[in-house]
Amino acid sequence: MAVVISIHRPYVTLTISKNRNPLKPHRQFNESCLRFDHLPRNTKNQLRCLSAKSTPSKPDPASPQDGEELESVGVKAALAMLRFYKREISPVLPRSCRYVPTCSEYSMEAYKKYGVLKGTVLTTWRLCRCNPLGGSGFDPPRWFGESGIKLREGDEEEEDNYDDEDQRKI
């Protein structure tokens, strides 16, 4: 069993139960901190960890169901690692990303949009470019060869449609 304790908010709540029925917890911990009380060894095998949040009985119609899951296990694992990085490691380091969105936000968007394989390739390419000699500015995640970005949902992608080289933007 692995326990991650965060020094940042929001705090995690943990419910420990000695009861056989997991719906009636024996002890609930305070939300302001995470405490572990010393328990006798003979009850060690009877402990059950319960989630502090219950799942709704009626699923939300807007959320994807099991059959139509949008994200793979690899994407979820990558996003969990990135959230951990943003919550625990990034606040300690100085701000150094030259792009908007930041490299971690870029990586999250790339994983959500393209999946594990392409997201990893795009993240690696972005991290190689994020250095003092690299560029800077707005750089959304897009696969190699994609041109332009969508301004709004209904708009077409913006492309350069110039006939003469004199009319090109400089």
Backbone bond lengths (Angstrom), bond angles and torsions (degrees), N, CA, C in turn:
res aa  C-N    CA-C-N  psi(-1)  N-CA   C-N-CA  omega(-1)  CA-C   N-CA-C  phi
1 M - - - 1.447 - - 1.516 108.64 -
2 A 1.312 117.61 132.79 1.455 122.85 178.89 1.518 109.50 -110.45
3 V 1.314 116.29 138.62 1.457 121.60 178.56 1.512 107.50 -123.53
4 V 1.313 116.85 126.65 1.451 122.32 176.54 1.514 107.45 -108.42
5 I 1.310 116.43 122.00 1.458 120.69 178.79 1.516 107.33 -110.64
6 S 1.303 115.65 124.22 1.455 121.74 -178.11 1.518 109.85 -99.88
7 I 1.322 116.97 141.15 1.456 119.94 175.17 1.520 111.09 -90.35
8 H 1.310 116.71 -3.25 1.454 121.80 179.56 1.515 109.66 -104.35
9 R 1.317 116.41 158.60 1.461 121.12 176.10 1.501 109.10 -79.80
10 P 1.287 124.73 156.19 1.456 127.34 1.54 1.525 110.82 -80.79
11 Y 1.331 115.97 145.87 1.449 121.57 179.43 1.520 110.57 -77.03
12 V 1.290 114.84 154.49 1.457 121.53 179.88 1.520 108.39 -93.16
13 T 1.306 116.80 140.01 1.456 119.91 173.74 1.514 108.29 -106.50
14 L 1.307 115.86 146.47 1.450 121.27 -177.71 1.515 108.25 -134.71
15 T 1.304 117.05 134.10 1.454 121.97 177.96 1.519 108.00 -113.78
16 I 1.315 116.22 128.72 1.456 120.75 178.47 1.516 108.01 -115.33
17 S 1.318 115.91 136.02 1.454 120.85 -176.88 1.515 110.39 -129.13
18 K 1.344 116.30 137.67 1.455 121.22 171.94 1.523 109.79 -98.95
19 N 1.315 116.96 -7.87 1.460 121.34 -177.83 1.518 110.86 -73.64
20 R 1.311 115.51 156.40 1.458 120.66 174.43 1.523 110.13 -74.50
21 N 1.309 117.39 -29.00 1.458 122.22 -179.53 1.525 108.72 -89.25
22 P 1.332 119.48 110.54 1.463 120.67 -177.30 1.523 113.48 -70.24
23 L 1.334 118.32 -11.44 1.460 119.71 -179.59 1.522 112.50 -79.07
24 K 1.342 117.62 -18.75 1.459 121.61 178.77 1.522 108.44 -114.25
25 P 1.313 118.03 90.58 1.459 119.84 -176.92 1.525 112.18 -69.71
26 H 1.320 115.41 145.98 1.454 121.77 179.01 1.523 111.06 -77.01
27 R 1.322 116.70 -41.83 1.446 122.13 -175.00 1.520 109.94 -137.66
28 Q 1.312 117.47 136.49 1.462 121.17 173.77 1.518 107.85 -119.27
29 F 1.322 115.90 136.11 1.446 120.17 179.88 1.516 110.51 -88.81
30 N 1.298 115.34 155.27 1.452 122.33 178.17 1.525 109.36 -66.73
31 E 1.345 117.68 142.96 1.467 120.75 -179.61 1.518 112.31 -70.18
32 S 1.338 118.28 -21.17 1.457 119.92 -175.09 1.528 112.78 -75.06
33 C 1.309 118.29 -16.39 1.463 119.31 178.70 1.520 110.16 -155.21
34 L 1.283 115.74 170.00 1.459 122.55 179.87 1.520 107.00 -114.57
35 R 1.334 116.99 113.56 1.461 121.10 -177.11 1.521 109.81 -121.49
36 F 1.292 115.95 146.42 1.453 121.80 174.06 1.521 107.46 -120.43
37 D 1.318 117.33 115.95 1.459 121.10 177.13 1.520 108.99 -84.14
38 H 1.323 114.12 150.18 1.458 118.64 178.38 1.527 108.55 -74.24
39 L 1.310 116.33 126.54 1.456 121.58 -179.06 1.524 109.39 -115.70
40 P 1.332 118.01 149.48 1.469 120.49 178.12 1.523 111.42 -62.14
41 R 1.325 116.10 151.14 1.460 120.89 -177.37 1.522 112.97 -66.38
42 N 1.324 118.07 -29.56 1.456 119.38 -177.21 1.526 112.59 -69.37
43 T 1.325 118.11 -17.23 1.470 120.70 177.92 1.518 111.94 -97.97
44 K 1.330 117.09 5.56 1.461 121.27 -176.06 1.526 112.33 -57.72
45 N 1.321 117.83 -42.15 1.461 121.17 -178.14 1.521 112.89 -78.13
46 Q 1.329 117.96 -12.19 1.455 120.82 -177.39 1.522 113.02 -94.26
47 L 1.329 117.37 -6.40 1.463 119.85 -177.48 1.517 111.05 -71.72
48 R 1.298 114.90 142.36 1.460 120.75 175.85 1.522 108.06 -133.55
49 C 1.315 116.42 134.02 1.459 120.80 175.76 1.514 108.39 -93.88
50 L 1.297 116.09 131.41 1.452 121.69 -179.84 1.511 109.50 -116.75
51 S 1.290 115.64 153.46 1.457 120.55 176.23 1.518 108.83 -77.90
52 A 1.323 116.74 141.71 1.459 120.41 179.54 1.516 111.27 -74.19
53 K 1.319 117.62 -24.00 1.457 121.82 -179.99 1.519 108.69 -104.57
54 S 1.316 115.96 132.32 1.457 119.19 177.85 1.521 109.34 -92.00
55 T 1.313 116.13 153.77 1.457 120.09 178.08 1.518 108.95 -85.51
56 P 1.322 118.45 141.99 1.457 120.19 -179.09 1.522 110.95 -68.16
57 S 1.341 115.40 147.46 1.460 119.28 -179.77 1.523 111.10 -71.41
58 K 1.330 117.01 -33.78 1.460 121.19 177.49 1.523 108.55 -106.16
59 P 1.317 118.91 119.53 1.465 120.01 -179.33 1.521 111.38 -68.50
60 D 1.317 115.38 150.84 1.459 121.79 177.86 1.523 108.85 -70.72
61 P 1.346 118.68 127.52 1.466 119.26 -178.50 1.522 113.43 -65.14
62 A 1.339 117.88 -22.88 1.462 120.35 -179.48 1.529 112.08 -79.11
63 S 1.339 117.43 -22.36 1.456 119.30 -178.48 1.524 110.16 -81.56
64 P 1.344 117.38 148.71 1.462 119.53 -179.69 1.521 110.80 -69.36
65 Q 1.324 116.69 141.92 1.460 122.40 178.57 1.523 109.11 -85.39
66 D 1.333 116.70 176.30 1.469 120.99 -177.83 1.522 112.28 -58.94
67 G 1.331 117.74 -38.69 1.452 121.43 -178.31 1.513 113.36 -72.43
68 E 1.319 117.04 -25.08 1.460 120.54 -176.84 1.529 111.59 -116.06
69 E 1.322 116.48 41.68 1.457 121.63 179.57 1.529 109.61 -64.91
70 L 1.339 116.09 128.08 1.454 121.14 -175.43 1.525 112.44 -86.29
71 E 1.328 117.71 -29.52 1.453 120.27 -175.87 1.522 109.95 -111.80
72 S 1.314 116.48 139.69 1.456 120.85 178.91 1.527 109.61 -82.05
73 V 1.306 116.07 173.33 1.458 121.32 178.52 1.527 109.72 -64.12
74 G 1.327 117.37 -38.46 1.461 120.99 178.62 1.515 112.57 -63.13
75 V 1.334 116.46 -40.13 1.466 120.43 178.26 1.519 109.63 -65.65
76 K 1.328 116.89 -43.30 1.465 120.19 179.38 1.526 111.08 -62.65
77 A 1.327 117.65 -39.88 1.463 121.14 178.62 1.526 110.84 -65.95
78 A 1.326 116.81 -43.18 1.466 120.60 179.16 1.523 110.77 -64.10
79 L 1.330 117.20 -42.45 1.462 120.72 178.94 1.524 111.29 -65.84
80 A 1.329 117.44 -36.40 1.466 120.47 177.56 1.527 110.64 -64.63
81 M 1.340 117.29 -41.56 1.463 120.42 177.87 1.524 110.96 -65.20
82 L 1.327 116.77 -39.71 1.460 119.87 179.17 1.526 111.53 -67.47
83 R 1.337 117.29 -39.17 1.467 119.83 176.81 1.526 110.48 -64.04
84 F 1.336 117.31 -39.59 1.463 120.81 176.37 1.526 110.16 -61.78
85 Y 1.328 116.86 -44.50 1.466 120.91 178.50 1.528 110.87 -59.46
86 K 1.334 116.80 -46.50 1.469 120.27 -177.87 1.523 111.74 -66.84
87 R 1.337 117.69 -32.90 1.454 121.32 -176.43 1.525 112.33 -83.37
88 E 1.334 118.46 -38.22 1.458 121.50 -171.24 1.528 114.47 -106.31
89 I 1.316 118.11 -42.37 1.466 121.18 -171.71 1.521 111.98 -94.10
90 S 1.319 117.05 -44.38 1.457 121.36 -175.22 1.534 114.11 -60.00
91 P 1.337 120.80 -39.00 1.467 118.96 179.13 1.521 113.88 -63.69
92 V 1.324 118.13 -23.67 1.459 121.76 -179.40 1.528 111.21 -80.23
93 L 1.324 117.01 -30.41 1.462 121.91 -176.96 1.527 111.20 -85.19
94 P 1.337 117.27 152.14 1.469 118.88 175.48 1.528 110.71 -72.04
95 R 1.324 116.43 154.18 1.467 120.77 178.34 1.522 108.74 -70.34
96 S 1.330 116.30 123.79 1.458 118.61 -177.04 1.520 113.21 -137.58
97 C 1.338 118.55 -1.93 1.456 119.97 -177.73 1.525 110.00 -73.61
98 R 1.322 115.83 132.68 1.461 121.87 -176.37 1.517 112.31 -93.30
99 Y 1.313 117.11 -4.28 1.458 121.27 -174.74 1.526 111.55 -112.66
100 V 1.328 114.53 162.05 1.457 123.17 169.97 1.507 106.13 -124.12
101 P 1.303 121.97 123.96 1.461 128.33 -2.12 1.521 111.43 -70.21
102 T 1.338 115.86 164.38 1.463 119.86 179.98 1.526 109.48 -62.47
103 C 1.303 116.51 166.56 1.469 120.59 -176.15 1.525 112.24 -60.78
104 S 1.331 117.87 -38.89 1.467 119.29 179.93 1.527 110.93 -70.05
105 E 1.335 118.05 -39.11 1.466 120.83 176.76 1.530 110.65 -66.96
106 Y 1.323 116.20 -39.82 1.465 121.82 176.12 1.524 109.94 -58.09
107 S 1.325 115.59 -46.42 1.455 120.69 -179.04 1.524 111.33 -62.73
108 M 1.326 117.37 -42.48 1.468 120.76 178.19 1.526 111.10 -61.17
109 E 1.323 116.29 -44.75 1.465 120.21 179.04 1.530 110.96 -64.43
110 A 1.328 116.60 -40.24 1.468 120.54 -179.57 1.525 110.97 -64.31
111 Y 1.329 117.32 -42.67 1.469 120.03 178.32 1.520 111.18 -64.73
112 K 1.322 117.22 -41.23 1.467 120.13 -179.50 1.524 111.56 -67.63
113 K 1.328 116.85 -37.33 1.465 120.86 -174.83 1.521 112.95 -83.66
114 Y 1.340 117.64 -39.62 1.462 120.89 -171.05 1.525 115.20 -113.70
115 G 1.320 119.14 -11.11 1.458 120.62 -178.86 1.520 112.12 94.19
116 V 1.327 115.65 -174.38 1.464 121.17 -172.30 1.523 112.76 -68.91
117 L 1.314 117.95 -51.19 1.463 121.31 -173.75 1.531 111.91 -65.50
118 K 1.327 116.70 -56.19 1.463 119.68 -179.54 1.526 111.05 -66.69
119 G 1.334 117.61 -35.28 1.464 120.92 177.68 1.516 112.00 -62.44
120 T 1.333 116.40 -39.35 1.462 120.54 178.02 1.523 111.08 -67.59
121 V 1.326 117.03 -41.16 1.472 120.79 178.23 1.528 109.93 -62.71
122 L 1.333 117.07 -46.86 1.468 120.43 -179.84 1.526 111.75 -64.79
123 T 1.325 117.32 -39.18 1.465 120.77 178.72 1.521 110.73 -64.54
124 T 1.325 117.11 -43.13 1.465 120.92 178.52 1.522 110.90 -62.90
125 W 1.330 116.57 -43.16 1.463 121.08 179.09 1.526 110.43 -63.12
126 R 1.321 117.47 -40.70 1.463 121.46 179.31 1.526 111.01 -65.83
127 L 1.332 117.66 -43.75 1.465 120.42 179.88 1.524 111.61 -64.79
128 C 1.332 117.34 -31.08 1.471 120.48 176.03 1.526 111.22 -69.34
129 R 1.339 116.74 -32.17 1.467 120.32 -179.21 1.520 113.17 -83.89
130 C 1.325 118.27 -19.05 1.465 121.57 -176.00 1.526 109.59 -85.07
131 N 1.314 115.80 83.43 1.455 122.05 178.62 1.523 107.84 -150.46
132 P 1.326 118.34 169.33 1.470 120.00 -177.95 1.525 114.67 -59.38
133 L 1.335 118.26 -25.84 1.457 120.54 179.98 1.525 112.65 -91.69
134 G 1.333 116.87 -8.18 1.462 121.16 -179.00 1.519 111.28 -82.14
135 G 1.312 115.47 -173.09 1.451 120.68 -179.55 1.515 112.21 -81.44
136 S 1.335 114.68 -168.99 1.457 120.84 177.02 1.518 108.15 -158.01
137 G 1.326 116.63 170.09 1.456 121.17 177.12 1.512 112.88 109.44
138 F 1.340 115.95 -161.23 1.456 122.38 -177.48 1.518 109.88 -76.70
139 D 1.326 116.48 124.24 1.460 121.89 -177.30 1.525 109.32 -145.12
140 P 1.336 117.93 85.65 1.467 119.74 179.36 1.524 110.65 -75.32
141 P 1.330 117.80 156.39 1.464 119.20 178.73 1.519 111.61 -71.49
142 R 1.318 116.34 125.21 1.469 122.05 174.52 1.518 107.89 -151.09
143 W 1.314 114.42 146.86 1.453 120.70 -176.65 1.516 110.02 -71.67
144 F 1.324 116.94 154.82 1.458 122.70 -179.22 1.525 109.53 -57.37
145 G 1.309 117.19 133.30 1.457 121.52 178.87 1.517 113.65 93.27
146 E 1.325 118.49 -15.27 1.465 120.01 175.39 1.519 107.81 -72.74
147 S 1.323 115.72 134.33 1.461 118.49 -179.41 1.514 109.76 -113.10
148 G 1.301 115.95 138.87 1.459 121.25 175.97 1.514 112.53 72.51
149 I 1.340 114.09 172.19 1.454 121.62 177.10 1.511 108.48 -130.49
150 K 1.313 116.62 153.85 1.454 120.14 177.21 1.521 108.80 -80.74
151 L 1.334 115.89 127.58 1.450 119.57 179.17 1.522 110.89 -78.20
152 R 1.317 116.81 -44.41 1.458 123.46 176.55 1.508 107.84 -137.40
153 E 1.343 116.80 169.30 1.464 119.90 -176.00 1.516 113.08 -59.22
154 G 1.328 118.73 -41.64 1.454 121.51 -175.62 1.514 114.41 -84.77
155 D 1.335 117.92 -12.56 1.462 121.20 -175.71 1.519 111.57 -78.16
156 E 1.318 114.56 154.13 1.461 121.09 174.13 1.523 108.45 -78.48
157 E 1.338 115.90 163.17 1.458 119.49 176.17 1.516 109.61 -68.49
158 E 1.323 115.22 143.05 1.455 121.04 -179.21 1.523 108.94 -81.93
159 E 1.312 116.71 126.75 1.461 120.85 179.73 1.526 109.12 -133.93
160 D 1.330 115.83 160.74 1.462 120.77 175.55 1.518 108.64 -83.85
161 N 1.336 117.14 117.02 1.462 122.01 178.66 1.529 109.23 -121.60
162 Y 1.319 116.69 67.15 1.452 121.14 -178.86 1.518 109.57 -107.28
163 D 1.353 115.59 137.99 1.460 120.20 178.74 1.522 111.02 -84.05
164 D 1.311 116.61 -47.85 1.462 121.30 -178.14 1.520 109.95 -101.65
165 E 1.319 115.09 150.13 1.455 118.68 176.98 1.515 111.22 -70.84
166 D 1.356 118.32 -20.73 1.456 121.54 178.85 1.526 111.37 -68.44
167 Q 1.328 117.55 -25.63 1.454 120.66 -177.14 1.524 113.03 -87.70
168 R 1.311 118.29 -4.59 1.471 120.50 -178.66 1.522 110.37 -68.03
169 K 1.318 114.46 147.13 1.468 120.00 177.10 1.515 109.12 -73.38
170 I 1.311 115.28 142.26 1.470 120.01 179.24 1.500 109.32 -106.96
